[in-house]
């Protein structure tokens, strides 16, 4: 009967312990991220524009899965730290085959004992602080991954827009080449052109056809790569709205309004460094907490038959000498803090260099684009000149060549315009304007 009373008493204590997570503020959804990343992109609309592409990527892209799952892992670590406020317990039975007492003195022969593990509430508290910071690091890493993914999608749409315009440009060149070949045939029939001239015209037409096929293949491969990034199957049809890709990617953003300060305030690398420094502060405190004594609680039945049915015991353990390991751990954590501070300074300097390089690329692209526009203006003047000469002399070949040269100048300008758009997009990405436009972080508990 005494043992039944003993077991009932222990079950009552266990029920109180299991109810205590509510008092500690442990939410049943604590394993879920509190920071939900939501897309602003519209779920409707066809063909696929950049907004919907980003929405699909946030929902389905395999490139975002790993960092998202890391947040769940860190949340589980947080939950472990919360439950560390409750001491672990185990049941232990001991039966004496060779009793340590003489027979006949009421020795029961067996011991049933419930005992907790080493309990250090201070260490549990500091560990929870550290696990929360590690969760914040995982969230920032996920946001950084999304930021890079949005940049890649925006770059893809700019490139697809350029390919669309180059394809239109090349179709016009192909038409002029066909006119040139037909003109060469007519002149050869009239005896005013040589077979070599006709062969040259046919070869130029074939080269333009090959160039057009190359552009078509490049556009197809770009779309297929986009489908993989969005998490779509290869046989799943997608109609990409590639027109005005640069407008979709840049919107109303003005690169000249960007600043280095905004870039540094947005840089996830610096935000993560700041959290790592806080984390290291808590690591130092946790190292000091190892000096705190640990507690152990136990509940067991008496070894000898007595009037009482159980014993309650509490053990306080305080290490005295362990080879200075705890002192050395404190020193190590302080050294790591100094390393982190030096790393932060270096990272900030590297980011400033990255910003300056991006600004230089934008300026160089703008200068090259200006030169290309001037060259196109000269080509337009040449076309106007040849049109006047054609009216007076009736020779169409120079006019066709001038028009082809104008279209080639337009091709060069389109490529340089793409370089400028990509450079401007990089500035938008670095300042966080691209990320903030498509992604909002709502801090709320489910």
Buried (B, 14 or more C-beta within 10 A) or exposed (E): EBEEEBBEBBEEBEEEEEEEBEEEEBBEEBBEBBBEBEBEBEEEEEEBBBBBBBBBBBEEBEBBEEBBEBBBEBBBBBBEBBBBBBBEBEEEEEEEEEEEEEEEEEBBEEBBBBBBEEBBBBBBBBBBBBBBBBBBBBBBBBBBBBBBBBBBBBBBBBBBBBBBBBBEBBEBBBEBBBBBBEBBBEBBEEEEBEEEBBEBBBEBBEEBBEBBEEBEEBBEEBBEEBBEBBBBEEEEEBEBBBBEBBBBBBBEBEBEEBEBEBBBEBBBBBBBBEBBBEBBBBBBBBBBBBEEEBBBBBBBBBBEEEEEBBBEEEBEEEEEEEEEEBEEBBEEBBEBBEEBEEEBEEBBEEBEEBBEEBBEBBEEBBEBBEEBEEBBEEBBEBBEEBEEEBEEEEEBBBBBBBBBBBBBBBBBBBBBBBBBBBBBBBBBBBBBBBBBBBBEEEEEEE
